[in-house]
Amino acid sequence: MDRVVQQAIAQILMPLYEPQFSDHSYGFRPKRNAHQALTKCKDYITEGYGYAVDLDLEKFFDKVNHSKLIEVLSRTVTDGRVVSLIHKQLHPQHHDHDGKT
């Protein structure tokens, strides 16, 4: 069920935040893929650039300040129910082996 909720949240947030991303960003972006990123790297090499930067944000949401993230989201996402749902996804309740919180 978490994947369904995450996908629903992504569908709400994508149109709000996609325009703010750098044109140089390719990861997990609509209509962009790794092959396009590599092609762009080749173009830059041809232009004389000597470095490419690859960032893996796999653990980003584990380490980011969640309170600050919710604060920033709340500036754009005005529906408190959506913000609350995102907050719950960032802070899942852990259950012990008896199913108690």
C-alpha positions in Angstrom: 0.0 0.0 0.0 2.9 2.4 0.7 3.9 2.3 -3.0 0.4 3.3 -4.1 0.5 6.2 -1.6 4.0 7.3 -2.7 2.9 7.2 -6.4 -0.2 9.3 -5.6 2.0 11.8 -3.7 4.4 11.9 -6.6 1.6 12.7 -9.1 0.6 15.6 -6.9 4.1 17.0 -6.4 5.6 16.4 -9.8 3.8 19.2 -11.6 4.6 21.6 -8.7 8.3 20.9 -8.5 9.4 19.6 -11.9 9.8 23.1 -13.3 12.2 24.0 -10.5 14.7 21.3 -11.3 17.9 22.0 -13.2 18.0 21.2 -16.9 21.2 19.3 -16.1 19.4 16.8 -13.8 18.3 13.5 -15.3 17.6 11.1 -12.4 14.0 10.1 -11.8 12.7 12.9 -14.1 9.8 12.5 -16.6 11.0 12.1 -20.2 14.6 11.8 -19.1 16.9 8.8 -18.7 20.4 7.6 -18.1 21.1 7.4 -21.8 20.3 11.1 -22.3 22.6 11.9 -19.4 25.5 10.0 -20.9 24.9 11.7 -24.3 25.0 15.0 -22.6 28.3 14.1 -20.8 29.8 13.1 -24.2 28.7 16.6 -25.5 30.4 18.3 -22.6 33.6 16.3 -23.2 33.5 17.4 -26.8 33.1 21.0 -25.6 36.3 20.6 -23.5 34.8 20.0 -20.1 36.9 17.6 -17.9 34.5 16.6 -15.2 31.1 15.1 -14.7 29.3 14.9 -11.3 27.1 12.0 -10.4 25.2 12.2 -7.2 23.3 9.3 -5.6 20.6 10.6 -3.3 19.5 7.1 -2.2 19.7 7.9 1.5 18.7 11.6 1.2 15.3 11.2 2.8 16.8 9.2 5.7 19.2 12.1 6.6 17.4 15.3 5.5 15.9 17.4 8.3 12.3 16.3 8.0 10.8 19.3 9.9 12.6 21.6 7.4 11.4 19.6 4.5 7.8 19.7 5.6 8.2 23.5 6.2 9.4 24.0 2.6 6.7 21.7 1.2 4.0 23.6 3.1 5.0 26.8 1.2 3.8 25.2 -2.0 1.4 22.4 -0.9 -1.4 24.1 0.8 -3.6 21.1 1.4 -2.8 20.1 5.0 -4.1 16.5 4.3 -1.4 16.0 1.7 1.3 17.5 3.9 0.2 15.3 6.7 0.3 12.2 4.5 3.8 13.1 3.3 4.8 13.6 7.0 3.5 10.1 7.8 5.4 8.6 4.9 8.6 10.2 6.2 7.9 9.0 9.7 6.4 5.5 9.4 5.4 4.1 12.8 7.3 1.0 13.8 5.5 -2.0 15.2 7.0 -4.6 17.6 6.6 -8.3 16.9 3.1 -8.2 18.6 1.9 -5.5 16.1 1.8 -2.8 18.7 3.2 0.7 18.1 
